[in-house]
Amino acid sequence: MPTLSINGLDTYYEISGEGETVVLLHNGFSCSMMWEEIAPMLVENGFRVLIYDRRGYGRSDGGLDFADHYVCGTFRQESMAALAELLECLEIDHVHIVGQCEGGVVGVDYAVRYPDRVRTLVSASTLCHSVIPMEEFNRRKLPPTFDDLDPTLRKKYLRWHGAERGRVFYDICARGGGCYGQAGHFDLRPTLTKVTVPTLVMYPDRGYFFDVEQGLAFYRQLSRGELLVLPKCGHNIFEHYPQLYARQVMAFIGRH
């Protein structure tokens, strides 16, 4: 199992294919396994694909203080810095970034910090700004405990994060919205105005978590943005339309 030590913790990653590098950033509840349909299509079409599990997700170590780390004020900064260190260790200088939901936040933060290293950015189903406090949002949208999850999702969760920590991991993530919940309201708009790379915003028209207006608000902050709204589609675009998801990513990269 390939790992690199990032801040003293083993970080799981995989690299497949040859060509320009596309980094796929998973959402806030799963791990790199979510890309198992998308990544092969990109590889087959001439891209090198890097996937990895952020700290505490999937097959990456979280450390004994992960619960505190998840709600600390530096969570966003550390997530971005870990991506930068991973790319440096792998000697990858330039990338295309695709981020799903919270992965889009990591991608935006990295693109602002390292604009010369990012060729394009795709953000899918990423929250632009909260309308209500994130702690209240989580109470409305997420089952309160692991046992309250739909059985199919419970099974997925254990596959993603392992039988030993899947239950604990969910309870940590669902409690208060992580560092975003600790801050009360979440607002990505001031950061989005600093994004200078070509950026595609992909958004579902029937997302359970975020209204389609969030995608429009996200797009309107960008100086080099494009907006794609998927019809009859829920939050996880990569599951609803995997082939379309991959095709749109590749077409966007091709345009830039």
MARFI-947370 format. One record per residue (C-alpha): residue in three letters; residue number from 1; x, y, z; chain. Coordinates in Angstrom, 3 decimals. Example, Ala and Ser with C-alpha at 12.3 -4.5 7.8 and 13.67 -1.06 7.14 Angstrom:
2
PT   resn   resi         xx         yy         zz   chain
PT    ALA      1     12.300     -4.500      7.800       A
PT    SER      2     13.670     -1.060      7.140       A
# end
This chain:
256
PT   resn   resi         xx         yy         zz   chain
PT    MET      1      0.000      0.000      0.000       A
PT    PRO      2      1.792      3.195     -1.163       A
PT    THR      3      2.107      5.846      1.545       A
PT    LEU      4      4.149      8.950      2.197       A
PT    SER      5      4.794     10.560      5.562       A
PT    ILE      6      3.096     13.961      5.743       A
PT    ASN      7      3.580     15.744      9.069       A
PT    GLY      8      4.632     12.437     10.603       A
PT    LEU      9      1.488     10.587      9.490       A
PT    ASP     10      1.179      8.002      6.721       A
PT    THR     11     -0.798      9.360      3.765       A
PT    TYR     12     -2.238      6.855      1.319       A
PT    TYR     13     -2.012      7.681     -2.392       A
PT    GLU     14     -2.192      6.077     -5.832       A
PT    ILE     15     -0.815      7.241     -9.185       A
PT    SER     16     -2.007      5.711    -12.444       A
PT    GLY     17     -1.430      6.442    -16.123       A
PT    GLU     18      0.807      8.819    -18.031       A
PT    GLY     19      0.348     12.369    -19.274       A
PT    GLU     20     -0.645     15.608    -17.567       A
PT    THR     21     -1.468     15.076    -13.902       A
PT    VAL     22     -5.038     15.306    -12.651       A
PT    VAL     23     -5.449     15.340     -8.859       A
PT    LEU     24     -8.815     14.049     -7.655       A
PT    LEU     25     -9.836     15.394     -4.228       A
PT    HIS     26    -12.495     13.419     -2.374       A
PT    ASN     27    -15.415     14.886     -0.460       A
PT    GLY     28    -15.754     15.325      3.296       A
PT    PHE     29    -17.291     11.965      4.149       A
PT    SER     30    -15.750      9.320      1.901       A
PT    CYS     31    -12.180      8.856      0.643       A
PT    SER     32    -10.272      8.246     -2.586       A
PT    MET     33    -12.366      5.119     -3.225       A
PT    MET     34    -15.129      7.423     -4.460       A
PT    TRP     35    -13.129      7.893     -7.662       A
PT    GLU     36    -13.078      4.232     -8.704       A
PT    GLU     37    -15.301      4.913    -11.734       A
PT    ILE     38    -13.883      8.313    -12.686       A
PT    ALA     39    -10.126      7.708    -12.407       A
PT    PRO     40     -9.911      4.817    -14.932       A
PT    MET     41    -11.702      6.887    -17.584       A
PT    LEU     42     -9.182      9.692    -17.202       A
PT    VAL     43     -6.276      7.248    -17.359       A
PT    GLU     44     -7.690      5.618    -20.498       A
PT    ASN     45     -7.800      9.032    -22.139       A
PT    GLY     46     -4.170      9.927    -21.605       A
PT    PHE     47     -3.946     11.472    -18.146       A
PT    ARG     48     -1.856     10.617    -15.120       A
PT    VAL     49     -4.229     10.496    -12.138       A
PT    LEU     50     -3.295     11.060     -8.501       A
PT    ILE     51     -5.742     10.167     -5.763       A
PT    TYR     52     -5.053     10.238     -2.037       A
PT    ASP     53     -6.819     10.131      1.309       A
PT    ARG     54     -6.603     13.266      3.411       A
PT    ARG     55     -5.551     13.002      7.031       A
PT    GLY     56     -7.802     10.593      8.922       A
PT    TYR     57     -9.821      9.554      5.871       A
PT    GLY     58     -9.818      6.123      4.259       A
PT    ARG     59     -6.404      4.509      4.490       A
PT    SER     60     -4.499      7.557      5.789       A
PT    ASP     61     -3.521      7.904      9.431       A
PT    GLY     62     -5.414     10.464     11.440       A
PT    GLY     63     -3.233     10.584     14.513       A
PT    LEU     64     -4.437     10.370     18.081       A
PT    ASP     65     -5.604     13.982     17.956       A
PT    PHE     66     -7.709     13.693     14.792       A
PT    ALA     67    -10.963     14.630     16.538       A
PT    ASP     68     -9.378     17.878     17.746       A
PT    HIS     69     -7.700     18.479     14.388       A
PT    TYR     70    -11.020     18.138     12.578       A
PT    VAL     71    -12.572     21.063     14.449       A
PT    CYS     72     -9.496     23.261     14.792       A
PT    GLY     73     -9.242     26.638     13.093       A
PT    THR     74     -6.280     25.516     10.974       A
PT    PHE     75     -8.060     22.497      9.440       A
PT    ARG     76     -8.493     24.136      6.005       A
PT    GLN     77     -4.956     25.495      5.930       A
PT    GLU     78     -3.478     22.157      6.973       A
PT    SER     79     -5.501     20.270      4.353       A
PT    MET     80     -4.150     22.551      1.631       A
PT    ALA     81     -0.598     22.391      2.999       A
PT    ALA     82     -0.729     18.575      3.066       A
PT    LEU     83     -1.644     18.549     -0.641       A
PT    ALA     84      1.269     20.873     -1.365       A
PT    GLU     85      3.677     18.635      0.559       A
PT    LEU     86      2.380     15.509     -1.159       A
PT    LEU     87      2.921     17.025     -4.611       A
PT    GLU     88      6.375     18.207     -3.610       A
PT    CYS     89      7.336     14.744     -2.348       A
PT    LEU     90      6.108     13.215     -5.604       A
PT    GLU     91      7.967     15.901     -7.612       A
PT    ILE     92      4.811     16.994     -9.440       A
PT    ASP     93      5.066     20.634    -10.486       A
PT    HIS     94      1.848     21.297    -12.403       A
PT    VAL     95     -1.603     19.795    -11.987       A
PT    HIS     96     -5.222     19.909    -12.995       A
PT    ILE     97     -7.395     19.693     -9.875       A
PT    VAL     98    -10.842     18.145     -9.549       A
PT    GLY     99    -12.526     18.500     -6.163       A
PT    GLN    100    -15.857     17.038     -5.100       A
PT    CYS    101    -17.736     18.966     -2.384       A
PT    GLU    102    -15.204     19.634      0.399       A
PT    GLY    103    -12.466     18.541     -1.974       A
PT    GLY    104    -13.372     21.625     -3.979       A
PT    VAL    105    -12.524     23.806     -0.975       A
PT    VAL    106     -9.077     22.198     -0.765       A
PT    GLY    107     -8.646     22.752     -4.511       A
PT    VAL    108     -9.648     26.410     -4.287       A
PT    ASP    109     -7.297     27.052     -1.376       A
PT    TYR    110     -4.419     25.370     -3.224       A
PT    ALA    111     -5.121     27.277     -6.458       A
PT    VAL    112     -5.038     30.595     -4.580       A
PT    ARG    113     -1.819     29.725     -2.760       A
PT    TYR    114     -0.056     28.197     -5.795       A
PT    PRO    115     -1.616     29.686     -8.945       A
PT    ASP    116      1.441     28.949    -11.087       A
PT    ARG    117      1.175     25.239    -10.331       A
PT    VAL    118     -2.499     24.801    -11.220       A
PT    ARG    119     -3.489     24.609    -14.880       A
PT    THR    120     -7.235     24.146    -14.350       A
PT    LEU    121     -9.621     23.652    -11.454       A
PT    VAL    122    -12.936     21.794    -11.399       A
PT    SER    123    -15.165     22.087     -8.340       A
PT    ALA    124    -18.290     19.931     -8.128       A
PT    SER    125    -21.141     20.301     -5.603       A
PT    THR    126    -19.049     22.587     -3.398       A
PT    LEU    127    -20.782     24.907     -0.943       A
PT    CYS    128    -20.201     28.587     -1.748       A
PT    HIS    129    -21.564     30.105      1.449       A
PT    SER    130    -23.787     28.924      4.264       A
PT    VAL    131    -27.275     30.336      4.734       A
PT    ILE    132    -27.626     28.986      8.269       A
PT    PRO    133    -24.894     28.088     10.805       A
PT    MET    134    -23.138     24.878      9.764       A
PT    GLU    135    -23.894     23.171     13.061       A
PT    GLU    136    -27.606     23.667     12.454       A
PT    PHE    137    -27.183     22.631      8.824       A
PT    ASN    138    -25.651     19.314      9.879       A
PT    ARG    139    -28.477     18.648     12.325       A
PT    ARG    140    -30.995     19.133      9.532       A
PT    LYS    141    -29.192     17.187      6.831       A
PT    LEU    142    -27.254     14.399      8.544       A
PT    PRO    143    -28.473     11.456     10.655       A
PT    PRO    144    -27.303     12.084     14.231       A
PT    THR    145    -25.341      8.834     14.641       A
PT    PHE    146    -23.778      6.109     12.554       A
PT    ASP    147    -26.579      3.714     13.491       A
PT    ASP    148    -29.132      6.116     12.018       A
PT    LEU    149    -27.549      5.952      8.561       A
PT    ASP    150    -29.223      4.050      5.748       A
PT    PRO    151    -27.854      0.446      5.831       A
PT    THR    152    -26.338      0.812      2.345       A
PT    LEU    153    -24.464      3.939      3.389       A
PT    ARG    154    -23.318      2.299      6.625       A
PT    LYS    155    -21.805     -0.491      4.560       A
PT    LYS    156    -20.051      2.019      2.317       A
PT    TYR    157    -18.734      3.910      5.317       A
PT    LEU    158    -17.161      0.799      6.791       A
PT    ARG    159    -15.588     -0.008      3.435       A
PT    TRP    160    -14.192      3.505      3.085       A
PT    HIS    161    -12.811      3.940      6.573       A
PT    GLY    162    -12.528      0.446      7.993       A
PT    ALA    163    -14.587     -1.505     10.497       A
PT    GLU    164    -12.584     -0.236     13.460       A
PT    ARG    165    -12.926      3.491     12.883       A
PT    GLY    166    -15.830      3.910     10.447       A
PT    ARG    167    -18.405      4.440     13.187       A
PT    VAL    168    -16.209      6.829     15.185       A
PT    PHE    169    -15.197      8.706     12.039       A
PT    TYR    170    -18.811      9.371     11.072       A
PT    ASP    171    -19.699     10.657     14.517       A
PT    ILE    172    -16.730     13.050     14.412       A
PT    CYS    173    -17.561     14.324     10.930       A
PT    ALA    174    -21.285     14.695     11.538       A
PT    ARG    175    -20.873     16.658     14.733       A
PT    GLY    176    -21.074     20.376     14.105       A
PT    GLY    177    -19.630     20.554     10.600       A
PT    GLY    178    -15.977     20.224     11.533       A
PT    CYS    179    -13.900     23.381     11.463       A
PT    TYR    180    -16.574     24.974      9.280       A
PT    GLY    181    -19.156     24.414     11.982       A
PT    GLN    182    -16.877     25.857     14.629       A
PT    ALA    183    -16.665     29.046     12.605       A
PT    GLY    184    -20.460     29.318     12.539       A
PT    HIS    185    -21.099     30.416      8.979       A
PT    PHE    186    -18.990     29.274      6.043       A
PT    ASP    187    -18.189     31.696      3.230       A
PT    LEU    188    -15.864     30.815      0.354       A
PT    ARG    189    -16.656     33.955     -1.666       A
PT    PRO    190    -13.717     36.115     -0.497       A
PT    THR    191    -11.334     33.299     -1.463       A
PT    LEU    192    -13.004     32.656     -4.820       A
PT    THR    193    -12.326     36.229     -5.950       A
PT    LYS    194     -8.602     35.407     -5.674       A
PT    VAL    195     -8.774     32.347     -7.972       A
PT    THR    196     -7.002     33.228    -11.235       A
PT    VAL    197     -6.931     29.834    -12.970       A
PT    PRO    198     -9.646     28.590    -15.355       A
PT    THR    199    -12.335     27.050    -13.149       A
PT    LEU    200    -15.320     24.882    -13.988       A
PT    VAL    201    -18.173     24.778    -11.481       A
PT    MET    202    -20.277     21.620    -11.830       A
PT    TYR    203    -23.528     21.618     -9.884       A
PT    PRO    204    -26.570     19.371     -9.570       A
PT    ASP    205    -30.044     20.815    -10.001       A
PT    ARG    206    -31.495     18.547     -7.294       A
PT    GLY    207    -28.757     18.399     -4.683       A
PT    TYR    208    -29.889     17.210     -1.255       A
PT    PHE    209    -27.322     19.298      0.588       A
PT    PHE    210    -26.984     22.507     -1.423       A
PT    ASP    211    -29.389     24.398     -3.685       A
PT    VAL    212    -28.373     25.015     -7.282       A
PT    GLU    213    -28.151     28.742     -6.470       A
PT    GLN    214    -24.967     27.900     -4.571       A
PT    GLY    215    -23.350     26.879     -7.848       A
PT    LEU    216    -24.366     30.152     -9.456       A
PT    ALA    217    -23.020     32.165     -6.503       A
PT    PHE    218    -19.744     30.207     -6.705       A
PT    TYR    219    -19.438     30.884    -10.445       A
PT    ARG    220    -20.157     34.597    -10.094       A
PT    GLN    221    -17.095     35.134     -7.883       A
PT    LEU    222    -14.688     33.746    -10.491       A
PT    SER    223    -12.744     35.819    -13.005       A
PT    ARG    224    -12.224     32.838    -15.342       A
PT    GLY    225    -15.185     30.664    -14.463       A
PT    GLU    226    -17.536     28.367    -16.347       A
PT    LEU    227    -20.762     26.898    -14.963       A
PT    LEU    228    -22.329     23.537    -15.779       A
PT    VAL    229    -25.619     22.508    -14.156       A
PT    LEU    230    -26.520     18.825    -14.397       A
PT    PRO    231    -30.248     18.045    -14.871       A
PT    LYS    232    -32.106     15.503    -12.745       A
PT    CYS    233    -28.991     15.076    -10.650       A
PT    GLY    234    -28.299     14.766     -6.936       A
PT    HIS    235    -25.319     15.869     -4.855       A
PT    ASN    236    -22.978     13.045     -5.888       A
PT    ILE    237    -22.640     13.874     -9.582       A
PT    PHE    238    -19.824     11.337     -9.894       A
PT    GLU    239    -22.295      8.563     -8.997       A
PT    HIS    240    -25.276      9.827    -10.995       A
PT    TYR    241    -23.370     10.556    -14.214       A
PT    PRO    242    -19.842      9.107    -13.995       A
PT    GLN    243    -19.177      9.085    -17.733       A
PT    LEU    244    -20.501     12.613    -18.186       A
PT    TYR    245    -18.489     13.744    -15.163       A
PT    ALA    246    -15.255     12.433    -16.679       A
PT    ARG    247    -16.082     13.745    -20.161       A
PT    GLN    248    -16.796     17.235    -18.884       A
PT    VAL    249    -13.559     17.304    -16.898       A
PT    MET    250    -11.562     16.242    -19.943       A
PT    ALA    251    -13.384     18.678    -22.257       A
PT    PHE    252    -12.714     21.543    -19.847       A
PT    ILE    253     -9.026     20.675    -19.615       A
PT    GLY    254     -8.934     20.482    -23.411       A
PT    ARG    255    -10.402     23.984    -23.752       A
PT    HIS    256     -7.601     25.410    -21.600       A
# end
